[in-house]
Amino acid sequence: MLRLRQIALVASELRSVEQDICEQLGLEVCYRDPGLSQFGLRHGLYAIGDQLLEVVAPKQPGTTAGRFIERRGDGGYMVLLQTDDLMRQKTRVADAGLRIVHDGREDQHGASIHGIHLHPKDVGGAILSLDQAEPPESWLWAGHDWAYHSLSNVVTRIVAIDIQADDPDAMAARWAQATGNPVREGVIQLDDAQIRFIEAKDGRGDGLSAADLYATDRSRAGEALTLGGFEFRLV
């Protein structure tokens, strides 16, 4: 099993982007981790069905997120995929020569989550995290009551993401190696979503550039919104 469970954006200013996301996509804040303050960051998480959208903003100089914004501007930053066998995934990525730069675990309220971040230079496009949650429907990176805040008046799930690259085929091959899923015609198929690799045409180079969200109101399918330097398409 390999699911798209969360995507993260970076923004130079959290409040305005968060307000736009909540108003335009019909979402609300489901969690803020006070522990991120020690890393000089502010953030918010917003539930879309049982998937999560996150926005991270630096509140002091010298953060990784801040350097990302200086290099590329606001936009897509991270992709978190849920697996049901993280130990197998760790063995697989190690055998492929991919480096793990973070290995973290959280346990509370009878649930747990364990995740690894792969080295951005080994994968490209975005930070990729592989995570296992127990029970599978939980997601402690968003606390224990995030589902209470999941709203579906406007959108219900993330069905696809776009990763743009100057060389989409090479980028797709790296993500296929990192995820263990094959590429077919520029697309990696997950259990619940697609990762699509497209040509970078906006002058910003490689990066997570867009997401397709399933629209509750079918008359809104086809709308596109640019929020926080990131394109959300209602489908």
Solvent accessible surface area in square Angstrom, and as a share of the most:
residue,aa,sasa,rsa
1,M,76,0.34
2,L,8,0.04
3,R,46,0.17
4,L,0,0.00
5,R,0,0.00
6,Q,5,0.02
7,I,0,0.00
8,A,1,0.01
9,L,1,0.00
10,V,0,0.00
11,A,1,0.00
12,S,70,0.45
13,E,85,0.38
14,L,4,0.02
15,R,172,0.63
16,S,60,0.39
17,V,14,0.08
18,E,22,0.10
19,Q,100,0.45
20,D,60,0.31
21,I,0,0.00
22,C,30,0.18
23,E,111,0.50
24,Q,73,0.33
25,L,0,0.00
26,G,18,0.17
27,L,8,0.04
28,E,64,0.29
29,V,43,0.25
30,C,9,0.05
31,Y,56,0.21
32,R,112,0.41
33,D,51,0.26
34,P,108,0.68
35,G,30,0.29
36,L,38,0.19
37,S,55,0.35
38,Q,140,0.62
39,F,124,0.51
40,G,0,0.00
41,L,29,0.15
42,R,99,0.36
43,H,10,0.05
44,G,0,0.00
45,L,2,0.01
46,Y,0,0.00
47,A,1,0.00
48,I,1,0.00
49,G,27,0.26
50,D,60,0.31
51,Q,4,0.02
52,L,0,0.00
53,L,0,0.00
54,E,19,0.09
55,V,0,0.00
56,V,11,0.06
57,A,2,0.02
58,P,32,0.20
59,K,109,0.46
60,Q,94,0.42
61,P,129,0.81
62,G,61,0.59
63,T,11,0.07
64,T,80,0.46
65,A,2,0.02
66,G,14,0.13
67,R,123,0.45
68,F,20,0.08
69,I,28,0.14
70,E,148,0.66
71,R,174,0.63
72,R,24,0.09
73,G,25,0.24
74,D,35,0.18
75,G,0,0.00
76,G,0,0.00
77,Y,26,0.10
78,M,22,0.10
79,V,0,0.00
80,L,9,0.04
81,L,0,0.00
82,Q,2,0.01
83,T,1,0.01
84,D,77,0.40
85,D,55,0.28
86,L,1,0.01
87,M,109,0.49
88,R,121,0.44
89,Q,5,0.02
90,K,48,0.21
91,T,82,0.48
92,R,56,0.20
93,V,0,0.00
94,A,65,0.51
95,D,118,0.61
96,A,39,0.30
97,G,58,0.56
98,L,17,0.08
99,R,124,0.45
100,I,60,0.31
101,V,80,0.46
102,H,91,0.41
103,D,73,0.38
104,G,12,0.12
105,R,144,0.53
106,E,65,0.29
107,D,85,0.44
108,Q,57,0.25
109,H,133,0.59
110,G,86,0.83
111,A,15,0.12
112,S,15,0.09
113,I,1,0.01
114,H,32,0.14
115,G,2,0.02
116,I,0,0.00
117,H,46,0.21
118,L,0,0.00
119,H,39,0.17
120,P,56,0.35
121,K,159,0.67
122,D,27,0.14
123,V,1,0.00
124,G,11,0.10
125,G,16,0.16
126,A,9,0.07
127,I,30,0.15
128,L,0,0.00
129,S,0,0.00
130,L,0,0.00
131,D,1,0.01
132,Q,40,0.18
133,A,2,0.02
134,E,81,0.36
135,P,55,0.35
136,P,70,0.44
137,E,120,0.54
138,S,20,0.13
139,W,0,0.00
140,L,6,0.03
141,W,68,0.24
142,A,0,0.00
143,G,3,0.03
144,H,110,0.49
145,D,71,0.37
146,W,15,0.05
147,A,63,0.49
148,Y,178,0.68
149,H,44,0.20
150,S,38,0.24
151,L,60,0.30
152,S,62,0.40
153,N,119,0.61
154,V,25,0.15
155,V,0,0.00
156,T,41,0.24
157,R,111,0.41
158,I,1,0.00
159,V,28,0.16
160,A,3,0.03
161,I,0,0.00
162,D,5,0.03
163,I,0,0.00
164,Q,9,0.04
165,A,1,0.01
166,D,110,0.57
167,D,81,0.42
168,P,31,0.20
169,D,113,0.59
170,A,46,0.36
171,M,5,0.02
172,A,3,0.03
173,A,60,0.46
174,R,85,0.31
175,W,0,0.00
176,A,21,0.16
177,Q,87,0.39
178,A,0,0.00
179,T,2,0.01
180,G,43,0.42
181,N,32,0.16
182,P,74,0.46
183,V,50,0.29
184,R,169,0.62
185,E,179,0.80
186,G,22,0.21
187,V,34,0.20
188,I,0,0.00
189,Q,95,0.42
190,L,5,0.02
191,D,93,0.48
192,D,41,0.21
193,A,3,0.02
194,Q,62,0.27
195,I,0,0.00
196,R,58,0.21
197,F,15,0.06
198,I,69,0.35
199,E,100,0.45
200,A,17,0.14
201,K,168,0.71
202,D,80,0.41
203,G,82,0.79
204,R,76,0.28
205,G,20,0.19
206,D,62,0.32
207,G,1,0.01
208,L,1,0.00
209,S,23,0.15
210,A,3,0.03
211,A,0,0.00
212,D,10,0.05
213,L,0,0.00
214,Y,75,0.29
215,A,0,0.00
216,T,63,0.37
217,D,71,0.37
218,R,120,0.44
219,S,98,0.64
220,R,63,0.23
221,A,43,0.34
222,G,70,0.67
223,E,65,0.29
224,A,60,0.47
225,L,32,0.16
226,T,101,0.59
227,L,15,0.07
228,G,16,0.15
229,G,33,0.31
230,F,1,0.00
231,E,58,0.26
232,F,1,0.00
233,R,60,0.22
234,L,0,0.00
235,V,54,0.31
